[in-house]
Amino acid sequence: MRIGAWNVRSLYRAGSLKAAARELARYKLDVVGVQEVRRDKGATVRAGDYDFFYGKGDENHQLGTCFLYTVSALKRVEFVSDRLSSIVLRGRWRNIIVVNVHATSEEKSDKSKDSFYQELEQLFDRFPKYHMKTLLGEFYAKVERENIFQPNIGQESLHQDGNDNGVRLVIFVISEKSGG
């Protein structure tokens, strides 16, 4: 199964959904978490080979997450807020949970960032520990290449310098790995 993420900036304009489905088909992705959908009401739509589930944007056509998928193993889709959604897929031995995120940007207040990560943590806490979980989306995070982060991110960071969102993301991942 091939899983991806894409911050499209908008799927509100006429024809944009079909264009996105054509682009995703070129990459042969089975499940795609999409951010900044900018649609105001939830729905299910067919676009090319993909089923398109979206929900919880706002009336100003801002934010919103969705999933486009081609797999038949879908068990459940949940739209938690305009920034968080999840999809549960039936796996061979255990379920596969994909969480789609559109985090608050770096210039937002600490209070809004704390609120977002608290909501993300509550979502993760609802899932059984034995299911496989994949976290994807737009985090606005820069994780620096620091020795303390290497056990969790390896030496794969593109950034010499990090930002607050990068630190918050690493702390979240570490706390989830340790069961906290």
DARATA-V774635 format. One record per residue. N is the residue number from 1. RES is the residue in three letters. PHI is phi in radians with two decimals (none if undefined). OMEGA is omega in degrees with one decimal (none if undefined). NEAR is the number of other C-alpha atoms within 12 Angstrom. Layout:
BEGIN
n=N res=RES phi=PHI omega=OMEGA near=NEAR
n=N res=RES phi=PHI omega=OMEGA near=NEAR
END
This chain:
BEGIN
n=1 res=MET phi=none omega=179.6 near=18
n=2 res=ARG phi=-1.84 omega=-176.3 near=19
n=3 res=ILE phi=-2.07 omega=179.5 near=30
n=4 res=GLY phi=-2.51 omega=177.0 near=28
n=5 res=ALA phi=-2.39 omega=-178.9 near=32
n=6 res=TRP phi=-2.68 omega=171.4 near=31
n=7 res=ASN phi=-1.59 omega=-171.5 near=30
n=8 res=VAL phi=-1.45 omega=-177.4 near=29
n=9 res=ARG phi=1.31 omega=172.2 near=23
n=10 res=SER phi=3.09 omega=168.1 near=27
n=11 res=LEU phi=-2.15 omega=-176.1 near=32
n=12 res=TYR phi=-1.46 omega=-177.5 near=27
n=13 res=ARG phi=-1.26 omega=179.4 near=16
n=14 res=ALA phi=-1.02 omega=177.2 near=11
n=15 res=GLY phi=1.49 omega=-176.3 near=14
n=16 res=SER phi=-1.20 omega=180.0 near=19
n=17 res=LEU phi=-1.16 omega=178.3 near=34
n=18 res=LYS phi=-1.12 omega=177.6 near=23
n=19 res=ALA phi=-1.12 omega=177.9 near=21
n=20 res=ALA phi=-1.12 omega=179.2 near=33
n=21 res=ALA phi=-1.09 omega=177.5 near=33
n=22 res=ARG phi=-1.11 omega=-179.9 near=19
n=23 res=GLU phi=-1.12 omega=179.8 near=21
n=24 res=LEU phi=-1.15 omega=178.4 near=31
n=25 res=ALA phi=-1.11 omega=177.3 near=23
n=26 res=ARG phi=-1.08 omega=-179.8 near=13
n=27 res=TYR phi=-1.56 omega=177.9 near=16
n=28 res=LYS phi=0.99 omega=178.2 near=21
n=29 res=LEU phi=-1.52 omega=179.9 near=26
n=30 res=ASP phi=-1.61 omega=179.5 near=28
n=31 res=VAL phi=-2.37 omega=179.1 near=41
n=32 res=VAL phi=-2.32 omega=171.8 near=44
n=33 res=GLY phi=-1.58 omega=-175.4 near=43
n=34 res=VAL phi=-2.07 omega=179.2 near=45
n=35 res=GLN phi=-2.01 omega=-179.5 near=40
n=36 res=GLU phi=1.03 omega=-179.9 near=37
n=37 res=VAL phi=-1.19 omega=175.6 near=39
n=38 res=ARG phi=1.13 omega=172.6 near=32
n=39 res=ARG phi=-1.90 omega=-169.5 near=33
n=40 res=ASP phi=-1.60 omega=-178.5 near=25
n=41 res=LYS phi=-2.18 omega=179.0 near=25
n=42 res=GLY phi=-1.34 omega=178.4 near=27
n=43 res=ALA phi=-2.91 omega=172.3 near=20
n=44 res=THR phi=-2.14 omega=-177.2 near=19
n=45 res=VAL phi=-2.37 omega=174.3 near=20
n=46 res=ARG phi=-1.65 omega=178.1 near=18
n=47 res=ALA phi=-2.40 omega=-176.6 near=25
n=48 res=GLY phi=1.06 omega=178.4 near=21
n=49 res=ASP phi=-1.52 omega=-172.3 near=26
n=50 res=TYR phi=-1.85 omega=164.3 near=30
n=51 res=ASP phi=-1.64 omega=-173.7 near=27
n=52 res=PHE phi=-2.05 omega=176.9 near=33
n=53 res=PHE phi=-1.85 omega=176.8 near=35
n=54 res=TYR phi=-2.43 omega=180.0 near=44
n=55 res=GLY phi=-3.06 omega=170.8 near=36
n=56 res=LYS phi=1.04 omega=163.7 near=30
n=57 res=GLY phi=-1.33 omega=175.9 near=32
n=58 res=ASP phi=-2.16 omega=-175.3 near=22
n=59 res=GLU phi=-1.18 omega=177.5 near=16
n=60 res=ASN phi=-1.60 omega=-179.1 near=15
n=61 res=HIS phi=1.00 omega=175.8 near=22
n=62 res=GLN phi=-2.14 omega=176.0 near=24
n=63 res=LEU phi=0.99 omega=-178.8 near=37
n=64 res=GLY phi=1.62 omega=176.0 near=43
n=65 res=THR phi=-2.14 omega=177.4 near=52
n=66 res=CYS phi=-2.71 omega=172.4 near=54
n=67 res=PHE phi=-2.23 omega=167.1 near=53
n=68 res=LEU phi=-1.98 omega=-178.3 near=45
n=69 res=TYR phi=-2.61 omega=177.5 near=39
n=70 res=THR phi=-2.08 omega=-174.9 near=27
n=71 res=VAL phi=-1.35 omega=-179.2 near=25
n=72 res=SER phi=-1.65 omega=-174.2 near=17
n=73 res=ALA phi=-1.55 omega=-177.2 near=21
n=74 res=LEU phi=-1.12 omega=174.4 near=25
n=75 res=LYS phi=-1.86 omega=-175.0 near=17
n=76 res=ARG phi=-2.83 omega=171.9 near=20
n=77 res=VAL phi=-2.16 omega=178.5 near=32
n=78 res=GLU phi=-2.34 omega=174.7 near=29
n=79 res=PHE phi=-1.84 omega=-174.6 near=30
n=80 res=VAL phi=-1.36 omega=-179.3 near=29
n=81 res=SER phi=-2.75 omega=177.7 near=30
n=82 res=ASP phi=-1.27 omega=179.9 near=37
n=83 res=ARG phi=-2.08 omega=-175.2 near=44
n=84 res=LEU phi=-2.42 omega=171.9 near=44
n=85 res=SER phi=-2.61 omega=179.0 near=41
n=86 res=SER phi=-2.50 omega=176.1 near=43
n=87 res=ILE phi=-2.34 omega=178.7 near=41
n=88 res=VAL phi=-1.99 omega=179.8 near=31
n=89 res=LEU phi=-1.99 omega=178.0 near=31
n=90 res=ARG phi=-1.37 omega=177.4 near=20
n=91 res=GLY phi=-1.73 omega=-178.4 near=19
n=92 res=ARG phi=-1.16 omega=-178.0 near=11
n=93 res=TRP phi=-1.98 omega=179.0 near=10
n=94 res=ARG phi=-2.74 omega=179.6 near=16
n=95 res=ASN phi=-1.22 omega=175.9 near=23
n=96 res=ILE phi=-1.98 omega=-178.8 near=30
n=97 res=ILE phi=-1.92 omega=177.6 near=35
n=98 res=VAL phi=-1.98 omega=179.2 near=42
n=99 res=VAL phi=-1.84 omega=-177.7 near=43
n=100 res=ASN phi=-1.82 omega=-171.0 near=45
n=101 res=VAL phi=-2.17 omega=166.5 near=44
n=102 res=HIS phi=-2.24 omega=-173.8 near=42
n=103 res=ALA phi=-1.19 omega=174.7 near=40
n=104 res=THR phi=-1.26 omega=-176.6 near=34
n=105 res=SER phi=-1.26 omega=-173.1 near=24
n=106 res=GLU phi=-1.03 omega=-175.4 near=23
n=107 res=GLU phi=-1.41 omega=178.6 near=15
n=108 res=LYS phi=-1.24 omega=-176.6 near=16
n=109 res=SER phi=-1.21 omega=175.8 near=14
n=110 res=ASP phi=-1.04 omega=-179.9 near=17
n=111 res=LYS phi=-1.09 omega=-179.9 near=13
n=112 res=SER phi=-1.21 omega=176.5 near=18
n=113 res=LYS phi=-1.16 omega=177.9 near=28
n=114 res=ASP phi=-1.05 omega=179.9 near=20
n=115 res=SER phi=-1.09 omega=179.1 near=19
n=116 res=PHE phi=-1.07 omega=-177.7 near=30
n=117 res=TYR phi=-1.20 omega=174.4 near=31
n=118 res=GLN phi=-1.17 omega=177.4 near=20
n=119 res=GLU phi=-1.12 omega=177.3 near=25
n=120 res=LEU phi=-1.11 omega=179.1 near=34
n=121 res=GLU phi=-1.10 omega=177.8 near=27
n=122 res=GLN phi=-1.09 omega=177.5 near=17
n=123 res=LEU phi=-1.10 omega=179.7 near=29
n=124 res=PHE phi=-1.07 omega=-178.3 near=34
n=125 res=ASP phi=-1.15 omega=179.7 near=19
n=126 res=ARG phi=-1.33 omega=-177.4 near=16
n=127 res=PHE phi=-1.52 omega=175.5 near=24
n=128 res=PRO phi=-1.05 omega=-176.2 near=16
n=129 res=LYS phi=-1.12 omega=-173.0 near=18
n=130 res=TYR phi=-1.40 omega=176.9 near=16
n=131 res=HIS phi=-1.33 omega=176.1 near=21
n=132 res=MET phi=-1.40 omega=-177.7 near=23
n=133 res=LYS phi=-2.08 omega=176.1 near=28
n=134 res=THR phi=-2.14 omega=-179.6 near=28
n=135 res=LEU phi=-1.95 omega=-179.8 near=32
n=136 res=LEU phi=-2.51 omega=175.8 near=35
n=137 res=GLY phi=2.38 omega=-178.2 near=34
n=138 res=GLU phi=-1.79 omega=-178.0 near=33
n=139 res=PHE phi=-1.87 omega=-174.6 near=34
n=140 res=TYR phi=0.88 omega=-173.0 near=25
n=141 res=ALA phi=-1.89 omega=168.7 near=27
n=142 res=LYS phi=-2.10 omega=179.6 near=26
n=143 res=VAL phi=-1.81 omega=-176.5 near=31
n=144 res=GLU phi=-1.38 omega=178.3 near=27
n=145 res=ARG phi=-1.44 omega=-179.9 near=24
n=146 res=GLU phi=-2.08 omega=-176.7 near=23
n=147 res=ASN phi=-0.94 omega=-177.1 near=15
n=148 res=ILE phi=-1.13 omega=-178.4 near=16
n=149 res=PHE phi=-1.56 omega=-172.8 near=23
n=150 res=GLN phi=-0.98 omega=178.3 near=16
n=151 res=PRO phi=-1.08 omega=-176.6 near=15
n=152 res=ASN phi=-1.83 omega=-178.6 near=25
n=153 res=ILE phi=-2.08 omega=-177.2 near=24
n=154 res=GLY phi=1.22 omega=179.4 near=16
n=155 res=GLN phi=-1.86 omega=-171.7 near=17
n=156 res=GLU phi=-1.65 omega=-178.3 near=17
n=157 res=SER phi=-1.16 omega=177.3 near=21
n=158 res=LEU phi=-1.53 omega=-169.0 near=16
n=159 res=HIS phi=-1.92 omega=171.2 near=16
n=160 res=GLN phi=-1.30 omega=179.9 near=15
n=161 res=ASP phi=-2.02 omega=-180.0 near=16
n=162 res=GLY phi=-1.77 omega=173.6 near=22
n=163 res=ASN phi=-2.40 omega=-177.8 near=21
n=164 res=ASP phi=-1.04 omega=179.2 near=25
n=165 res=ASN phi=-1.11 omega=177.2 near=32
n=166 res=GLY phi=-1.13 omega=178.4 near=32
n=167 res=VAL phi=-1.12 omega=179.4 near=28
n=168 res=ARG phi=-1.07 omega=179.6 near=32
n=169 res=LEU phi=-1.12 omega=179.7 near=38
n=170 res=VAL phi=-1.10 omega=178.4 near=31
n=171 res=ILE phi=-1.08 omega=177.7 near=22
n=172 res=PHE phi=-1.08 omega=-178.5 near=27
n=173 res=VAL phi=-1.09 omega=179.4 near=26
n=174 res=ILE phi=-1.08 omega=-178.6 near=20
n=175 res=SER phi=-1.16 omega=178.4 near=17
n=176 res=GLU phi=-1.25 omega=178.3 near=24
n=177 res=LYS phi=-1.13 omega=-177.9 near=18
n=178 res=SER phi=-1.51 omega=177.9 near=11
n=179 res=GLY phi=1.44 omega=-175.9 near=15
n=180 res=GLY phi=-1.63 omega=none near=14
END
